[in-house]
Amino acid sequence: MTADGVPAVAIVVPVHDEAELLDGCLAALTAAIEHTRRTHPGVRISTVVVLDACTDASARIARSWPVRTISIDARNVGTARRRGVAAAVAELVSPPADVWISTTDGDSVVPVTWLSHQLDLRAAGADVVLGTVRPDFADLTLEHAEHWLETHPSGRPAGNVHGANLGLRADVYLAAGQFADLDQHEDVELVRAARALRARVVATDENEVVTSGRFWGRTPGGYAAFVRATHERIAGVG
């Protein structure tokens, strides 16, 4: 930690064949990091993109950005997140209590104040930050987009857990057992364990992350399944 209390930051992005969306993800993430360096002088940041069994151009794209990449063949988002956190934290060489972990996904776009806001919430006492996620409205019907806006009023975060918009202290992360080798809901299980440890969990919708609105995702029960189910309910399918 710096002398003025700014923690080191480990950012992790798991990727499995996201060539179509990865440039947008890393461009937004780079902008958020540059903003944070201005608002939190002295912050040290390690960004790790975990290329998990990628067969497209994801590796080439990731390596064109100022991030560290590691390649694995797990086909498991929980494993990818855990390996990425381990690599980023090890690079920072700081005590876990002085490290903040932030995670997003390769199909997601963070706002420019995403990371700086998480650090501000940490400074205010948050151990875990749950951010909101919304699907890219360009991928949805007008009816679906309107439904989303109606059911997600601004200023009233539901407190759902999304690996695409999650932050937590590294010591809490370790005490909670780290990300498990799960192909879905690894983020939910981690936060459940953190709550059991009486970690202070803060939900916010101030820095919403936009993620792909596709119906078929990289994990069987992830956000894409929710988007698909909502669309089918609105359209009266089934």
C-alpha positions as CSV (number, residue, x, y, z in Angstrom):
1,M,0.0,0.0,0.0
2,T,1.2,3.5,-0.7
3,A,1.9,6.0,2.0
4,D,-1.5,7.6,1.5
5,G,-3.4,4.3,1.8
6,V,-3.9,3.5,-1.9
7,P,-3.9,-0.3,-2.3
8,A,-2.3,-2.3,-5.1
9,V,-4.8,-3.6,-7.6
10,A,-5.1,-7.0,-9.3
11,I,-7.4,-7.0,-12.3
12,V,-8.4,-10.3,-13.8
13,V,-10.2,-10.9,-17.1
14,P,-11.0,-14.5,-18.1
15,V,-11.4,-15.1,-21.8
16,H,-12.6,-18.0,-23.9
17,D,-12.9,-17.2,-27.6
18,E,-13.9,-13.5,-27.3
19,A,-12.1,-12.2,-30.4
20,E,-15.2,-10.2,-31.5
21,L,-15.6,-8.3,-28.3
22,L,-12.1,-8.4,-26.6
23,D,-10.8,-5.2,-28.2
24,G,-13.7,-3.2,-26.8
25,C,-13.2,-4.8,-23.4
26,L,-9.5,-4.0,-23.1
27,A,-9.9,-0.5,-24.6
28,A,-12.4,0.4,-21.9
29,L,-10.3,-1.3,-19.2
30,T,-7.2,0.6,-20.3
31,A,-9.2,3.9,-20.0
32,A,-10.4,3.0,-16.5
33,I,-6.9,2.2,-15.4
34,E,-5.5,5.4,-16.8
35,H,-8.2,7.4,-15.0
36,T,-7.4,5.6,-11.8
37,R,-3.8,6.4,-12.0
38,R,-4.8,10.1,-12.2
39,T,-7.3,9.9,-9.3
40,H,-5.2,7.6,-7.1
41,P,-1.6,8.6,-7.6
42,G,0.9,5.9,-6.8
43,V,-1.5,3.0,-7.3
44,R,0.2,-0.1,-8.6
45,I,-2.0,-2.2,-10.9
46,S,-1.4,-5.7,-12.4
47,T,-3.8,-6.7,-15.1
48,V,-4.0,-10.3,-16.2
49,V,-6.0,-11.7,-19.1
50,V,-6.4,-15.4,-18.8
51,L,-6.8,-17.1,-22.2
52,D,-8.7,-20.3,-21.5
53,A,-8.7,-22.8,-24.3
54,C,-8.9,-20.0,-26.9
55,T,-9.0,-21.1,-30.6
56,D,-9.7,-17.8,-32.2
57,A,-7.7,-14.5,-32.3
58,S,-8.2,-13.7,-28.6
59,A,-4.6,-14.2,-27.8
60,R,-3.3,-12.0,-30.5
61,I,-5.8,-9.2,-29.6
62,A,-5.0,-9.4,-25.9
63,R,-1.2,-9.2,-26.5
64,S,-1.7,-6.0,-28.4
65,W,-2.8,-4.3,-25.2
66,P,-0.7,-3.4,-22.1
67,V,-1.8,-6.4,-20.1
68,R,-0.2,-9.6,-19.0
69,T,-1.5,-12.8,-20.6
70,I,-1.5,-16.4,-19.4
71,S,-2.8,-19.3,-21.3
72,I,-4.6,-22.3,-19.7
73,D,-6.7,-25.2,-21.0
74,A,-9.2,-25.6,-18.2
75,R,-12.4,-24.6,-20.1
76,N,-13.6,-23.5,-16.6
77,V,-14.3,-19.9,-15.7
78,G,-13.7,-20.5,-12.0
79,T,-10.3,-21.9,-12.7
80,A,-9.4,-19.1,-15.0
81,R,-10.4,-16.4,-12.5
82,R,-8.4,-18.1,-9.7
83,R,-5.3,-18.6,-11.9
84,G,-5.5,-14.9,-13.0
85,V,-5.8,-13.7,-9.4
86,A,-2.9,-15.7,-8.3
87,A,-0.7,-14.4,-11.1
88,A,-1.7,-10.8,-10.6
89,V,-1.3,-10.9,-6.8
90,A,2.1,-12.5,-7.1
91,E,3.3,-9.8,-9.4
92,L,2.3,-7.1,-7.0
93,V,4.3,-8.6,-4.1
94,S,2.2,-6.9,-1.4
95,P,0.5,-8.3,1.7
96,P,-3.1,-9.5,0.9
97,A,-4.7,-6.9,3.1
98,D,-3.1,-4.2,0.9
99,V,-4.3,-5.7,-2.4
100,W,-7.7,-5.1,-4.1
101,I,-9.0,-7.6,-6.6
102,S,-11.2,-6.5,-9.5
103,T,-12.7,-8.8,-12.0
104,T,-14.6,-8.3,-15.3
105,D,-15.2,-10.5,-18.4
106,G,-13.9,-10.5,-22.0
107,D,-17.3,-9.7,-23.4
108,S,-17.8,-6.7,-21.1
109,V,-17.1,-3.0,-21.2
110,V,-16.4,-1.1,-17.9
111,P,-17.1,2.6,-17.5
112,V,-14.1,4.9,-17.0
113,T,-14.7,5.4,-13.3
114,W,-15.2,1.7,-12.6
115,L,-12.0,1.0,-10.8
116,S,-11.6,4.3,-9.1
117,H,-15.0,4.0,-7.6
118,Q,-14.3,0.5,-6.3
119,L,-11.1,1.9,-4.6
120,D,-13.1,4.7,-3.1
121,L,-15.7,2.2,-1.7
122,R,-12.8,0.2,-0.3
123,A,-11.4,3.3,1.4
124,A,-14.8,3.8,2.9
125,G,-14.7,0.3,4.5
126,A,-16.1,-2.1,1.9
127,D,-14.6,-5.5,1.8
128,V,-16.5,-6.7,-1.2
129,V,-18.1,-4.5,-3.9
130,L,-21.0,-5.9,-6.0
131,G,-21.5,-3.9,-9.2
132,T,-24.4,-4.1,-11.6
133,V,-24.3,-5.5,-15.1
134,R,-26.7,-4.8,-18.0
135,P,-26.9,-6.4,-21.4
136,D,-25.9,-4.4,-24.5
137,F,-29.2,-3.0,-25.7
138,A,-27.9,-3.2,-29.3
139,D,-28.3,-7.0,-28.9
140,L,-31.8,-6.9,-27.6
141,T,-35.3,-6.1,-29.0
142,L,-36.8,-2.7,-28.1
143,E,-39.3,-4.5,-25.8
144,H,-36.5,-6.3,-24.0
145,A,-34.5,-3.2,-23.5
146,E,-37.5,-1.3,-22.1
147,H,-38.3,-4.2,-19.8
148,W,-34.8,-4.1,-18.4
149,L,-34.9,-0.4,-17.7
150,E,-38.3,-0.7,-16.0
151,T,-37.1,-3.5,-13.8
152,H,-33.8,-2.0,-12.9
153,P,-34.5,1.5,-11.5
154,S,-31.4,3.7,-11.0
155,G,-30.2,4.0,-7.4
156,R,-31.7,0.7,-6.3
157,P,-29.0,-2.0,-7.0
158,A,-30.4,-5.5,-6.5
159,G,-27.1,-6.8,-5.0
160,N,-26.7,-9.6,-7.5
161,V,-23.3,-11.1,-7.9
162,H,-21.6,-10.7,-11.3
163,G,-18.0,-11.7,-12.0
164,A,-18.1,-9.0,-14.7
165,N,-18.4,-6.3,-12.0
166,L,-16.9,-7.5,-8.8
167,G,-14.2,-6.3,-6.4
168,L,-12.9,-7.4,-3.1
169,R,-9.9,-7.3,-0.7
170,A,-7.4,-10.0,-1.3
171,D,-7.3,-11.1,2.3
172,V,-11.1,-11.6,2.3
173,Y,-10.7,-13.5,-1.0
174,L,-8.2,-15.9,0.4
175,A,-10.1,-16.4,3.7
176,A,-13.2,-17.2,1.6
177,G,-11.5,-20.0,-0.2
178,Q,-10.7,-18.2,-3.6
179,F,-12.6,-18.9,-6.8
180,A,-13.6,-22.5,-7.0
181,D,-13.2,-24.8,-10.0
182,L,-16.8,-24.2,-11.1
183,D,-18.0,-23.6,-14.7
184,Q,-20.7,-21.3,-13.4
185,H,-21.6,-19.3,-10.3
186,E,-18.0,-19.3,-9.0
187,D,-18.5,-15.6,-8.2
188,V,-21.7,-16.3,-6.3
189,E,-20.1,-19.0,-4.2
190,L,-17.1,-16.8,-3.4
191,V,-19.3,-13.9,-2.2
192,R,-21.5,-16.4,-0.1
193,A,-18.3,-17.5,1.7
194,A,-17.2,-13.9,2.2
195,R,-20.6,-13.1,3.8
196,A,-20.2,-16.1,6.1
197,L,-17.0,-14.4,7.3
198,R,-19.0,-11.3,8.0
199,A,-17.2,-9.3,5.3
200,R,-18.8,-5.9,4.6
201,V,-20.5,-6.2,1.2
202,V,-21.5,-3.1,-0.6
203,A,-23.8,-3.1,-3.7
204,T,-23.7,-0.3,-6.1
205,D,-25.1,0.6,-9.6
206,E,-23.0,3.8,-10.0
207,N,-20.6,2.1,-12.4
208,E,-22.7,-0.3,-14.4
209,V,-20.8,-2.7,-16.7
210,V,-22.2,-3.4,-20.1
211,T,-21.9,-7.0,-21.2
212,S,-22.9,-8.9,-24.3
213,G,-26.6,-9.4,-24.8
214,R,-26.1,-12.7,-26.5
215,F,-28.4,-15.6,-25.7
216,W,-25.8,-18.4,-25.7
217,G,-22.8,-17.7,-23.5
218,R,-19.5,-19.4,-22.6
219,T,-20.9,-20.9,-19.4
220,P,-24.1,-23.0,-19.2
221,G,-25.9,-20.9,-16.6
222,G,-24.3,-17.6,-16.9
223,Y,-25.6,-14.1,-17.8
224,A,-26.5,-15.2,-21.3
225,A,-29.0,-17.7,-19.9
226,F,-30.6,-15.0,-17.9
227,V,-30.9,-12.7,-21.0
228,R,-32.3,-15.6,-23.0
229,A,-34.9,-16.5,-20.4
230,T,-36.0,-12.9,-20.0
231,H,-36.4,-12.5,-23.8
232,E,-38.5,-15.7,-24.0
233,R,-40.7,-14.5,-21.2
234,I,-41.3,-11.1,-22.8
235,A,-41.9,-12.7,-26.2
236,G,-44.1,-15.4,-24.8
237,V,-42.0,-18.2,-26.1
238,G,-42.5,-21.7,-24.9
